[in-house]
Amino acid sequence: MIALIMVYLIGGFTGLGSMETQSKNYWAYAAPFSISSFEASGTSLELEVQNNDFDSLTITGISIDGDIVYSEELSFASGEAKNLTATLPSACGDAGITFNYGKVVITYDKGALTGLQQTGSRPFVGKCS
């Protein structure tokens, strides 16, 4: 019994709580765009996005698992944060239900360089609201 408790405390059993924490921590410090919060309700995904680059950047699209969920141009000065609303291909679910949106890709322009992509190594994981 003591061995099981030690394994749990050291992190041998990872569950949703840790997946959600890992997701939020990863996106909070991602670059060039970080996402300090993401909240899904119905087919809406609310994102608070910040440009962490030294230059101005323009988001031209966001896709999740290959589905385009945001396709407007939104410009950010260096260090600027903005809220945006993406449209999910299907409803999140009832409040409290877990969501896990896999491969997240942000497409953006930086000056004359267009079509650059930031691909997240962690999904968006949280609970529907």
Rosetta constraint file for C-alpha pairs under 8 A:
AtomPair CA 1 CA 5 HARMONIC 6.43 0.50
AtomPair CA 2 CA 6 HARMONIC 6.23 0.50
AtomPair CA 3 CA 7 HARMONIC 6.20 0.50
AtomPair CA 4 CA 8 HARMONIC 6.19 0.50
AtomPair CA 5 CA 9 HARMONIC 6.16 0.50
AtomPair CA 6 CA 10 HARMONIC 6.04 0.50
AtomPair CA 7 CA 11 HARMONIC 6.18 0.50
AtomPair CA 7 CA 12 HARMONIC 4.99 0.50
AtomPair CA 7 CA 13 HARMONIC 7.21 0.50
AtomPair CA 8 CA 12 HARMONIC 5.22 0.50
AtomPair CA 8 CA 13 HARMONIC 5.44 0.50
AtomPair CA 14 CA 18 HARMONIC 6.02 0.50
AtomPair CA 14 CA 19 HARMONIC 7.52 0.50
AtomPair CA 15 CA 19 HARMONIC 6.42 0.50
AtomPair CA 16 CA 20 HARMONIC 5.97 0.50
AtomPair CA 17 CA 21 HARMONIC 6.17 0.50
AtomPair CA 18 CA 22 HARMONIC 5.90 0.50
AtomPair CA 19 CA 23 HARMONIC 6.05 0.50
AtomPair CA 19 CA 125 HARMONIC 6.82 0.50
AtomPair CA 20 CA 24 HARMONIC 6.19 0.50
AtomPair CA 20 CA 124 HARMONIC 7.78 0.50
AtomPair CA 20 CA 125 HARMONIC 4.97 0.50
AtomPair CA 20 CA 126 HARMONIC 5.61 0.50
AtomPair CA 21 CA 25 HARMONIC 6.00 0.50
AtomPair CA 22 CA 26 HARMONIC 5.94 0.50
AtomPair CA 22 CA 122 HARMONIC 7.80 0.50
AtomPair CA 23 CA 27 HARMONIC 6.22 0.50
AtomPair CA 23 CA 122 HARMONIC 5.70 0.50
AtomPair CA 23 CA 123 HARMONIC 6.23 0.50
AtomPair CA 23 CA 124 HARMONIC 5.91 0.50
AtomPair CA 23 CA 125 HARMONIC 5.97 0.50
AtomPair CA 24 CA 28 HARMONIC 5.96 0.50
AtomPair CA 24 CA 36 HARMONIC 7.33 0.50
AtomPair CA 24 CA 37 HARMONIC 7.33 0.50
AtomPair CA 24 CA 124 HARMONIC 7.49 0.50
AtomPair CA 24 CA 125 HARMONIC 7.61 0.50
AtomPair CA 25 CA 29 HARMONIC 6.62 0.50
AtomPair CA 26 CA 30 HARMONIC 6.05 0.50
AtomPair CA 26 CA 122 HARMONIC 6.82 0.50
AtomPair CA 27 CA 34 HARMONIC 5.41 0.50
AtomPair CA 27 CA 35 HARMONIC 5.14 0.50
AtomPair CA 27 CA 36 HARMONIC 6.61 0.50
AtomPair CA 27 CA 120 HARMONIC 7.87 0.50
AtomPair CA 27 CA 122 HARMONIC 7.72 0.50
AtomPair CA 28 CA 34 HARMONIC 5.20 0.50
AtomPair CA 28 CA 35 HARMONIC 5.20 0.50
AtomPair CA 28 CA 36 HARMONIC 4.62 0.50
AtomPair CA 28 CA 37 HARMONIC 7.57 0.50
AtomPair CA 29 CA 34 HARMONIC 5.57 0.50
AtomPair CA 29 CA 35 HARMONIC 7.71 0.50
AtomPair CA 30 CA 34 HARMONIC 4.61 0.50
AtomPair CA 30 CA 35 HARMONIC 7.41 0.50
AtomPair CA 31 CA 51 HARMONIC 7.68 0.50
AtomPair CA 31 CA 52 HARMONIC 6.01 0.50
AtomPair CA 31 CA 53 HARMONIC 7.27 0.50
AtomPair CA 31 CA 118 HARMONIC 7.85 0.50
AtomPair CA 32 CA 51 HARMONIC 5.95 0.50
AtomPair CA 32 CA 52 HARMONIC 5.06 0.50
AtomPair CA 32 CA 53 HARMONIC 5.28 0.50
AtomPair CA 32 CA 118 HARMONIC 7.52 0.50
AtomPair CA 33 CA 49 HARMONIC 6.48 0.50
AtomPair CA 33 CA 50 HARMONIC 5.48 0.50
AtomPair CA 33 CA 51 HARMONIC 4.82 0.50
AtomPair CA 33 CA 52 HARMONIC 5.78 0.50
AtomPair CA 33 CA 53 HARMONIC 7.63 0.50
AtomPair CA 33 CA 118 HARMONIC 7.88 0.50
AtomPair CA 34 CA 49 HARMONIC 5.74 0.50
AtomPair CA 34 CA 50 HARMONIC 5.26 0.50
AtomPair CA 34 CA 51 HARMONIC 6.71 0.50
AtomPair CA 34 CA 52 HARMONIC 6.92 0.50
AtomPair CA 35 CA 47 HARMONIC 6.58 0.50
AtomPair CA 35 CA 48 HARMONIC 5.47 0.50
AtomPair CA 35 CA 49 HARMONIC 4.51 0.50
AtomPair CA 35 CA 50 HARMONIC 6.32 0.50
AtomPair CA 36 CA 47 HARMONIC 7.72 0.50
AtomPair CA 36 CA 48 HARMONIC 5.67 0.50
AtomPair CA 36 CA 49 HARMONIC 6.51 0.50
AtomPair CA 36 CA 50 HARMONIC 7.67 0.50
AtomPair CA 37 CA 46 HARMONIC 7.89 0.50
AtomPair CA 37 CA 47 HARMONIC 5.81 0.50
AtomPair CA 37 CA 48 HARMONIC 5.34 0.50
AtomPair CA 37 CA 49 HARMONIC 7.81 0.50
AtomPair CA 38 CA 45 HARMONIC 6.70 0.50
AtomPair CA 38 CA 46 HARMONIC 5.47 0.50
AtomPair CA 38 CA 47 HARMONIC 4.58 0.50
AtomPair CA 38 CA 48 HARMONIC 6.63 0.50
AtomPair CA 38 CA 124 HARMONIC 7.56 0.50
AtomPair CA 39 CA 45 HARMONIC 5.61 0.50
AtomPair CA 39 CA 46 HARMONIC 5.15 0.50
AtomPair CA 39 CA 47 HARMONIC 6.77 0.50
AtomPair CA 39 CA 126 HARMONIC 7.48 0.50
AtomPair CA 39 CA 127 HARMONIC 7.75 0.50
AtomPair CA 39 CA 128 HARMONIC 7.04 0.50
AtomPair CA 39 CA 129 HARMONIC 7.11 0.50
AtomPair CA 40 CA 44 HARMONIC 5.71 0.50
AtomPair CA 40 CA 45 HARMONIC 4.40 0.50
AtomPair CA 40 CA 46 HARMONIC 6.34 0.50
AtomPair CA 40 CA 92 HARMONIC 6.29 0.50
AtomPair CA 40 CA 127 HARMONIC 7.43 0.50
AtomPair CA 40 CA 128 HARMONIC 5.25 0.50
AtomPair CA 40 CA 129 HARMONIC 6.20 0.50
AtomPair CA 41 CA 45 HARMONIC 6.54 0.50
AtomPair CA 41 CA 91 HARMONIC 7.34 0.50
AtomPair CA 41 CA 92 HARMONIC 5.90 0.50
AtomPair CA 41 CA 93 HARMONIC 7.46 0.50
AtomPair CA 41 CA 95 HARMONIC 7.77 0.50
AtomPair CA 41 CA 128 HARMONIC 5.57 0.50
AtomPair CA 41 CA 129 HARMONIC 5.08 0.50
AtomPair CA 42 CA 90 HARMONIC 7.74 0.50
AtomPair CA 42 CA 91 HARMONIC 4.43 0.50
AtomPair CA 42 CA 92 HARMONIC 5.06 0.50
AtomPair CA 42 CA 93 HARMONIC 6.42 0.50
AtomPair CA 42 CA 128 HARMONIC 7.91 0.50
AtomPair CA 43 CA 87 HARMONIC 5.54 0.50
AtomPair CA 43 CA 88 HARMONIC 4.72 0.50
AtomPair CA 43 CA 89 HARMONIC 6.79 0.50
AtomPair CA 43 CA 90 HARMONIC 5.80 0.50
AtomPair CA 43 CA 91 HARMONIC 4.43 0.50
AtomPair CA 43 CA 92 HARMONIC 6.17 0.50
AtomPair CA 44 CA 85 HARMONIC 6.41 0.50
AtomPair CA 44 CA 86 HARMONIC 5.86 0.50
AtomPair CA 44 CA 87 HARMONIC 4.95 0.50
AtomPair CA 44 CA 88 HARMONIC 5.95 0.50
AtomPair CA 44 CA 91 HARMONIC 7.85 0.50
AtomPair CA 45 CA 85 HARMONIC 5.61 0.50
AtomPair CA 45 CA 86 HARMONIC 4.99 0.50
AtomPair CA 45 CA 87 HARMONIC 6.17 0.50
AtomPair CA 45 CA 88 HARMONIC 6.65 0.50
AtomPair CA 46 CA 83 HARMONIC 7.07 0.50
AtomPair CA 46 CA 84 HARMONIC 5.98 0.50
AtomPair CA 46 CA 85 HARMONIC 4.65 0.50
AtomPair CA 46 CA 86 HARMONIC 6.43 0.50
AtomPair CA 47 CA 83 HARMONIC 5.59 0.50
AtomPair CA 47 CA 84 HARMONIC 5.37 0.50
AtomPair CA 47 CA 85 HARMONIC 6.24 0.50
AtomPair CA 47 CA 86 HARMONIC 7.63 0.50
AtomPair CA 48 CA 81 HARMONIC 6.80 0.50
AtomPair CA 48 CA 82 HARMONIC 5.73 0.50
AtomPair CA 48 CA 83 HARMONIC 4.43 0.50
AtomPair CA 48 CA 84 HARMONIC 6.55 0.50
AtomPair CA 49 CA 81 HARMONIC 5.42 0.50
AtomPair CA 49 CA 82 HARMONIC 5.44 0.50
AtomPair CA 49 CA 83 HARMONIC 6.12 0.50
AtomPair CA 49 CA 84 HARMONIC 7.48 0.50
AtomPair CA 50 CA 76 HARMONIC 7.71 0.50
AtomPair CA 50 CA 79 HARMONIC 6.37 0.50
AtomPair CA 50 CA 80 HARMONIC 5.59 0.50
AtomPair CA 50 CA 81 HARMONIC 4.00 0.50
AtomPair CA 50 CA 82 HARMONIC 6.43 0.50
AtomPair CA 51 CA 56 HARMONIC 7.72 0.50
AtomPair CA 51 CA 57 HARMONIC 7.04 0.50
AtomPair CA 51 CA 76 HARMONIC 6.18 0.50
AtomPair CA 51 CA 77 HARMONIC 7.02 0.50
AtomPair CA 51 CA 78 HARMONIC 5.73 0.50
AtomPair CA 51 CA 79 HARMONIC 5.11 0.50
AtomPair CA 51 CA 80 HARMONIC 5.65 0.50
AtomPair CA 51 CA 81 HARMONIC 6.45 0.50
AtomPair CA 52 CA 78 HARMONIC 6.36 0.50
AtomPair CA 52 CA 79 HARMONIC 5.33 0.50
AtomPair CA 52 CA 80 HARMONIC 7.89 0.50
AtomPair CA 53 CA 57 HARMONIC 7.74 0.50
AtomPair CA 53 CA 78 HARMONIC 5.74 0.50
AtomPair CA 53 CA 79 HARMONIC 6.99 0.50
AtomPair CA 54 CA 78 HARMONIC 5.26 0.50
AtomPair CA 54 CA 79 HARMONIC 7.57 0.50
AtomPair CA 55 CA 77 HARMONIC 6.87 0.50
AtomPair CA 55 CA 78 HARMONIC 5.33 0.50
AtomPair CA 55 CA 110 HARMONIC 7.32 0.50
AtomPair CA 56 CA 75 HARMONIC 7.19 0.50
AtomPair CA 56 CA 76 HARMONIC 5.58 0.50
AtomPair CA 56 CA 77 HARMONIC 4.40 0.50
AtomPair CA 56 CA 78 HARMONIC 5.20 0.50
AtomPair CA 56 CA 110 HARMONIC 6.67 0.50
AtomPair CA 56 CA 111 HARMONIC 7.53 0.50
AtomPair CA 57 CA 75 HARMONIC 5.80 0.50
AtomPair CA 57 CA 76 HARMONIC 5.33 0.50
AtomPair CA 57 CA 77 HARMONIC 6.63 0.50
AtomPair CA 57 CA 78 HARMONIC 7.56 0.50
AtomPair CA 57 CA 108 HARMONIC 6.71 0.50
AtomPair CA 57 CA 109 HARMONIC 5.79 0.50
AtomPair CA 57 CA 110 HARMONIC 4.99 0.50
AtomPair CA 57 CA 111 HARMONIC 7.33 0.50
AtomPair CA 58 CA 73 HARMONIC 6.30 0.50
AtomPair CA 58 CA 74 HARMONIC 5.33 0.50
AtomPair CA 58 CA 75 HARMONIC 4.06 0.50
AtomPair CA 58 CA 76 HARMONIC 5.99 0.50
AtomPair CA 58 CA 108 HARMONIC 5.31 0.50
AtomPair CA 58 CA 109 HARMONIC 5.13 0.50
AtomPair CA 58 CA 110 HARMONIC 6.71 0.50
AtomPair CA 59 CA 72 HARMONIC 7.55 0.50
AtomPair CA 59 CA 73 HARMONIC 5.54 0.50
AtomPair CA 59 CA 74 HARMONIC 5.18 0.50
AtomPair CA 59 CA 75 HARMONIC 6.33 0.50
AtomPair CA 59 CA 106 HARMONIC 7.05 0.50
AtomPair CA 59 CA 107 HARMONIC 5.95 0.50
AtomPair CA 59 CA 108 HARMONIC 4.21 0.50
AtomPair CA 59 CA 109 HARMONIC 6.52 0.50
AtomPair CA 60 CA 70 HARMONIC 7.94 0.50
AtomPair CA 60 CA 71 HARMONIC 5.86 0.50
AtomPair CA 60 CA 72 HARMONIC 5.67 0.50
AtomPair CA 60 CA 73 HARMONIC 4.55 0.50
AtomPair CA 60 CA 74 HARMONIC 6.71 0.50
AtomPair CA 60 CA 106 HARMONIC 7.88 0.50
AtomPair CA 60 CA 107 HARMONIC 5.60 0.50
AtomPair CA 60 CA 108 HARMONIC 5.12 0.50
AtomPair CA 60 CA 109 HARMONIC 7.11 0.50
AtomPair CA 60 CA 115 HARMONIC 7.96 0.50
AtomPair CA 61 CA 68 HARMONIC 7.13 0.50
AtomPair CA 61 CA 69 HARMONIC 7.59 0.50
AtomPair CA 61 CA 70 HARMONIC 5.14 0.50
AtomPair CA 61 CA 71 HARMONIC 4.33 0.50
AtomPair CA 61 CA 72 HARMONIC 6.33 0.50
AtomPair CA 61 CA 73 HARMONIC 7.24 0.50
AtomPair CA 61 CA 106 HARMONIC 5.99 0.50
AtomPair CA 61 CA 107 HARMONIC 5.03 0.50
AtomPair CA 61 CA 108 HARMONIC 6.90 0.50
AtomPair CA 62 CA 68 HARMONIC 5.95 0.50
AtomPair CA 62 CA 69 HARMONIC 5.76 0.50
AtomPair CA 62 CA 70 HARMONIC 4.95 0.50
AtomPair CA 62 CA 71 HARMONIC 6.63 0.50
AtomPair CA 62 CA 86 HARMONIC 7.97 0.50
AtomPair CA 62 CA 104 HARMONIC 7.24 0.50
AtomPair CA 62 CA 105 HARMONIC 5.64 0.50
AtomPair CA 62 CA 106 HARMONIC 4.51 0.50
AtomPair CA 62 CA 107 HARMONIC 6.03 0.50
AtomPair CA 63 CA 67 HARMONIC 5.16 0.50
AtomPair CA 63 CA 68 HARMONIC 4.19 0.50
AtomPair CA 63 CA 69 HARMONIC 5.32 0.50
AtomPair CA 63 CA 70 HARMONIC 6.87 0.50
AtomPair CA 63 CA 103 HARMONIC 7.89 0.50
AtomPair CA 63 CA 104 HARMONIC 5.83 0.50
AtomPair CA 63 CA 105 HARMONIC 5.24 0.50
AtomPair CA 63 CA 106 HARMONIC 6.64 0.50
AtomPair CA 64 CA 68 HARMONIC 6.57 0.50
AtomPair CA 64 CA 69 HARMONIC 6.77 0.50
AtomPair CA 64 CA 101 HARMONIC 6.47 0.50
AtomPair CA 64 CA 102 HARMONIC 6.41 0.50
AtomPair CA 64 CA 103 HARMONIC 5.43 0.50
AtomPair CA 64 CA 104 HARMONIC 4.61 0.50
AtomPair CA 64 CA 105 HARMONIC 6.47 0.50
AtomPair CA 65 CA 101 HARMONIC 7.19 0.50
AtomPair CA 65 CA 102 HARMONIC 5.72 0.50
AtomPair CA 65 CA 103 HARMONIC 4.84 0.50
AtomPair CA 65 CA 104 HARMONIC 6.57 0.50
AtomPair CA 66 CA 103 HARMONIC 7.55 0.50
AtomPair CA 67 CA 89 HARMONIC 7.16 0.50
AtomPair CA 69 CA 86 HARMONIC 5.16 0.50
AtomPair CA 69 CA 87 HARMONIC 4.94 0.50
AtomPair CA 69 CA 88 HARMONIC 5.64 0.50
AtomPair CA 69 CA 89 HARMONIC 7.26 0.50
AtomPair CA 70 CA 85 HARMONIC 7.56 0.50
AtomPair CA 70 CA 86 HARMONIC 4.94 0.50
AtomPair CA 70 CA 87 HARMONIC 6.56 0.50
AtomPair CA 76 CA 80 HARMONIC 5.64 0.50
AtomPair CA 76 CA 81 HARMONIC 7.24 0.50
AtomPair CA 76 CA 82 HARMONIC 7.78 0.50
AtomPair CA 88 CA 92 HARMONIC 7.92 0.50
AtomPair CA 92 CA 97 HARMONIC 7.85 0.50
AtomPair CA 92 CA 99 HARMONIC 6.70 0.50
AtomPair CA 92 CA 128 HARMONIC 5.95 0.50
AtomPair CA 93 CA 97 HARMONIC 6.15 0.50
AtomPair CA 93 CA 128 HARMONIC 6.28 0.50
AtomPair CA 94 CA 128 HARMONIC 6.37 0.50
AtomPair CA 94 CA 129 HARMONIC 7.16 0.50
AtomPair CA 95 CA 127 HARMONIC 7.06 0.50
AtomPair CA 95 CA 128 HARMONIC 4.85 0.50
AtomPair CA 95 CA 129 HARMONIC 4.40 0.50
AtomPair CA 96 CA 127 HARMONIC 5.11 0.50
AtomPair CA 96 CA 128 HARMONIC 5.28 0.50
AtomPair CA 96 CA 129 HARMONIC 6.28 0.50
AtomPair CA 97 CA 127 HARMONIC 5.33 0.50
AtomPair CA 97 CA 128 HARMONIC 5.35 0.50
AtomPair CA 98 CA 125 HARMONIC 7.29 0.50
AtomPair CA 98 CA 126 HARMONIC 5.67 0.50
AtomPair CA 98 CA 127 HARMONIC 4.33 0.50
AtomPair CA 98 CA 128 HARMONIC 6.16 0.50
AtomPair CA 99 CA 124 HARMONIC 7.64 0.50
AtomPair CA 99 CA 125 HARMONIC 5.59 0.50
AtomPair CA 99 CA 126 HARMONIC 5.45 0.50
AtomPair CA 99 CA 127 HARMONIC 5.70 0.50
AtomPair CA 99 CA 128 HARMONIC 6.51 0.50
AtomPair CA 100 CA 123 HARMONIC 6.34 0.50
AtomPair CA 100 CA 124 HARMONIC 5.66 0.50
AtomPair CA 100 CA 125 HARMONIC 4.49 0.50
AtomPair CA 100 CA 126 HARMONIC 6.80 0.50
AtomPair CA 101 CA 123 HARMONIC 5.35 0.50
AtomPair CA 101 CA 124 HARMONIC 5.05 0.50
AtomPair CA 101 CA 125 HARMONIC 6.48 0.50
AtomPair CA 102 CA 122 HARMONIC 7.33 0.50
AtomPair CA 102 CA 123 HARMONIC 4.41 0.50
AtomPair CA 102 CA 124 HARMONIC 6.65 0.50
AtomPair CA 103 CA 119 HARMONIC 7.30 0.50
AtomPair CA 103 CA 120 HARMONIC 6.63 0.50
AtomPair CA 103 CA 121 HARMONIC 7.57 0.50
AtomPair CA 103 CA 122 HARMONIC 7.47 0.50
AtomPair CA 103 CA 123 HARMONIC 5.96 0.50
AtomPair CA 104 CA 119 HARMONIC 5.92 0.50
AtomPair CA 104 CA 120 HARMONIC 5.42 0.50
AtomPair CA 104 CA 122 HARMONIC 7.92 0.50
AtomPair CA 104 CA 123 HARMONIC 6.45 0.50
AtomPair CA 104 CA 124 HARMONIC 7.72 0.50
AtomPair CA 105 CA 117 HARMONIC 6.50 0.50
AtomPair CA 105 CA 118 HARMONIC 5.64 0.50
AtomPair CA 105 CA 119 HARMONIC 4.45 0.50
AtomPair CA 105 CA 120 HARMONIC 6.33 0.50
AtomPair CA 106 CA 117 HARMONIC 5.59 0.50
AtomPair CA 106 CA 118 HARMONIC 5.11 0.50
AtomPair CA 106 CA 119 HARMONIC 6.47 0.50
AtomPair CA 107 CA 115 HARMONIC 5.86 0.50
AtomPair CA 107 CA 116 HARMONIC 5.59 0.50
AtomPair CA 107 CA 117 HARMONIC 4.49 0.50
AtomPair CA 107 CA 118 HARMONIC 6.49 0.50
AtomPair CA 108 CA 114 HARMONIC 6.61 0.50
AtomPair CA 108 CA 115 HARMONIC 5.66 0.50
AtomPair CA 108 CA 116 HARMONIC 5.23 0.50
AtomPair CA 108 CA 117 HARMONIC 6.23 0.50
AtomPair CA 109 CA 113 HARMONIC 5.69 0.50
AtomPair CA 109 CA 114 HARMONIC 4.34 0.50
AtomPair CA 109 CA 115 HARMONIC 5.82 0.50
AtomPair CA 109 CA 116 HARMONIC 5.99 0.50
AtomPair CA 110 CA 114 HARMONIC 6.41 0.50
AtomPair CA 110 CA 116 HARMONIC 7.70 0.50
